[in-house]
Each structure stands twice: as structure tokens, then as C-alpha cells.
Amino acid sequence: MLVVTAHSLDGMPIVKYLGLVTGEAILGANIFKDFFAGIRDIVGGRSAAYEGELRKAKAIAVDEMVEQARKMGANAVIGVDLDYETIGGSGSNMLMVSASGTAVLYKAGYDEDRK
């Protein structure tokens, strides 16, 4: 499945627009990770714990979106947008990542046909 942030597929004609597809992931951040990330933020540097959680949430959201597109008969998702939010409060912060795009069917091998 081709997944792009662009709104078109250069050199490959889109045959059919199938509709909006989305995927979401909400992951709880461990209180110890939060504590050590806070310390690392105070002294400077990167928080490996948060970066790992962010990568995991992004992968889940994109995988959900792709699976939804596949069920619609798409062979690509265009115009992909990723949004990141923290939700919760009083020590129970959670990370939410949402992915959205347009499921499409494009004609594969179009460039080869023109040669």
C-alpha cells in the first residue's frame, strides 16, 4: 500500500477516490517514564521514552488507516496527515496520535505503458 502526504501521485493517474480513512492510537505513558522524562527535560537532552511511545503510537495509527483503506479496495492513501495530542491530567497523561487520508485506487504501471 502506497502511503503519501502529497495530494496526488506523480505520474500515476488516480482512477477512483474511495473516501476518508482514519486510524487512531491512544497510549498511556508510564508514570516512571514521565518522571524520568521530566528530569531529562530539566537537564536537557532527548527523552527516549517519549520518542519510543510516539513512534509506537504513530505506527498503530497508520496501520489502522491502511487496513481501513485496504478493506475499501484502495491501493494507496494520499494526503496523509498525522496529529499528536496529549490527553488527561493529574498524572495520567496519555498520548493520542491520529492519522487521516484519502483512500484511492490508482492505475499501477501507467508510466511503463507510455514508453
C-alpha positions in Angstrom: 0.0 0.0 0.0 1.4 3.4 -1.1 1.0 6.0 1.7 1.9 9.6 0.9 1.4 13.1 2.3 1.1 14.5 -1.2 -2.4 15.0 -2.7 -1.6 13.3 -5.9 0.6 10.5 -7.2 3.1 12.0 -9.7 2.9 10.0 -13.0 0.2 7.7 -11.8 -3.4 8.5 -12.5 -5.9 8.1 -9.8 -8.8 6.0 -11.1 -11.1 6.3 -8.1 -11.4 8.3 -4.9 -12.8 5.9 -2.3 -13.1 8.2 0.7 -11.7 9.3 4.0 -9.8 6.8 6.1 -8.6 7.2 9.7 -6.6 5.5 12.4 -6.1 6.4 16.0 -3.9 5.2 18.8 -4.1 6.2 22.4 -1.3 5.0 24.6 -0.8 5.5 28.3 2.5 6.9 29.4 4.0 5.0 32.3 4.4 7.2 35.4 8.1 6.3 35.8 8.8 7.2 32.1 7.0 10.5 32.8 9.2 11.1 35.9 12.5 10.4 34.2 11.4 12.2 31.0 10.7 15.3 33.2 14.2 15.0 34.8 15.8 14.7 31.3 13.9 17.7 30.1 15.1 19.7 33.1 18.8 18.8 32.5 18.4 18.9 28.7 18.6 16.2 26.1 16.1 13.9 24.4 13.5 11.7 26.0 13.9 8.2 24.6 10.9 7.0 26.5 8.6 9.6 24.9 10.2 9.2 21.5 9.6 5.4 21.6 5.9 5.9 22.7 5.4 8.4 19.9 6.8 6.0 17.2 4.7 3.2 18.5 1.5 5.3 18.5 2.2 6.6 15.0 2.8 3.1 13.7 -0.5 1.9 15.2 -2.5 4.8 13.8 -1.0 4.5 10.3 -1.5 0.7 10.3 -5.2 1.2 11.3 -5.7 3.7 8.5 -4.0 1.5 5.9 -6.1 -1.5 7.0 -9.3 0.6 6.6 -8.2 1.6 3.1 -7.4 -2.0 2.1 -10.9 -3.1 3.1 -12.3 -0.4 0.8 -10.3 -1.8 -2.1 -7.6 1.0 -2.2 -4.1 0.6 -3.3 -2.9 4.0 -1.9 -3.7 6.6 0.7 -2.9 10.2 -0.3 -3.0 13.5 1.6 -2.0 11.7 4.9 -2.0 14.0 7.9 -0.7 13.0 11.4 -1.9 14.8 14.5 -0.4 14.4 18.0 -2.1 15.3 21.3 -1.7 14.6 25.0 -4.9 14.0 26.9 -5.7 13.5 30.6 -4.4 15.2 33.6 -3.3 14.8 37.2 -0.5 12.3 36.5 -2.5 10.2 34.0 -1.4 11.8 30.7 -2.0 9.8 27.6 -0.6 10.2 24.1 -3.1 10.3 21.2 -2.0 10.0 17.6 -4.5 10.2 14.7 -3.8 9.6 11.1 -6.1 10.5 8.2 -6.0 10.5 4.5 -7.9 9.7 1.3 -8.1 6.1 0.1 -7.7 5.9 -3.7 -7.3 3.4 -6.5 -4.5 4.4 -8.9 -3.5 2.7 -12.2 -0.2 0.9 -11.5 2.3 0.8 -14.3 1.0 3.8 -16.1 4.4 5.2 -16.7 5.6 2.0 -18.3 2.5 2.0 -20.6 3.5 5.4 -22.0 7.1 4.3 -23.0 
